[in-house]
Amino acid sequence: MFKRNLWKLNRALVFQRSYCWQKVRPGCDLSTKERAPNSSHPVTNETVSKDANYSSWLVDHPSALTSFDQMMKDAKGKKIVVFLDYDGTLSPIVNDPDSAFMSDEMRAAVKEVAKYFPTAIISGRSRDKVKGFVQLNNIYYAGSHGMDIMAPARPVRSSDGNCRTVSLDRKDNDVVFQPAQKFLPAIQKMSKELKESIIKIPGARVENNIFCVSVHFRQVREEDCGTLEEKVKSILEHYSDFRLGWGKKVMEIRPSIEWDKGNALEYLLDTLGLGNCTDVLPVYIGDDRTDEDAFKVIQKRGQGYPIVVTSSPKDTKASYSLYDPSEVLAFLLRLARWRKSSCSSRSLSQVWNVSS
């Protein structure tokens, strides 16, 4: 009965979205958009089928908005820690990676959430670059898919003595954790070689993210994608300590070490003093393949809310979903309002269970 009612709610949400969403056909350049059906764009069998498939997929990955009340009911009395991806989650996916700016509304929402919950952004971008986009000082940053983390220098014991948690006074109290330091010279050399190799391929772009390298091909012509892949793999053959991965219109080159966004999530929980606490609920929101590593960690923990951001059905370890960054914004605002209303009579240190 519960699943049937949840399906009805999610189906209604899909119907409502169909009048305002912009859909991007997989594999197409973002400059080519097709609007969802509305008065000037008639419904087709294809769009009906897509909506039906998405609605069916929502049964197993319900919207975190329609499920919000139940999620917060289950979270009562627990410590929520918020983890966020950046591109495609806090900002839209854009052709130019340097123009992936988050809106002022999103920035304000993240800032508000961070008032009530420990909050971290875990991105494939370099830590400094994503911090430059976000421009907030009350959150933690993990760049290079978690290989460059700014975290608390040491946790402090809570007043009940059971769990260790973060100090509210974080000024000059942060340290940088970089498990891939030894690969820096090779990454710098590889990045230079890649730039020289692909310079003649229109639209291709190399982004040095300090501890990993991204090769963007969102603006590369389809007939040139094979050549680009060959060139990248040819250079990578000379770097046996690195591996190639794929994201949304991007090739990701990372050191072959056992470290990913899931490890970064665990590290941050540990340094916040919450790693071994049984009453902690990590909330992780992300849209890319690399975020699946964090979803797996939460799934293994047996508690927490992994939330995938996607406009189409996909294989995922996430339990909940949000359609696009606008729904991420709505979820974050609702989360902040929920906590604000539930702790209006308590101090922030009590909310975070931090000793004075």
Secondary structure, DSSP 8 states (H G I E B T S, - for coil): -HHHHHHHHHHHHHHHHTTT-EE--TTS-TTS-EE-SBTTB---HHHHHHHHHHHHHTTTS-BTTTTHHHHHHHHTTSEEEEEE--BTTTB---SSGGG----HHHHHHHHHHHHHS-EEEE-SS-HHHHHHHH--SSSEEEEGGGTEEEEES--EE-TTSS-EE--S--TT-EEEE-TTGGGHHHHHHHHHHHHHHHTTSTT-EEEE-SSSEEEE-TTS-HHHHHHHHHHHHHHHTT-TTEEEEEETTEEEEEESSS--HHHHHHHHHHHTT-TT-TTEEEEEEE-SGGGHHHHHHHHHHT-SEEEEE-SS----S-SEEESSHHHHHHHHHHHHHHHHHHSTTS-HHHHTT---
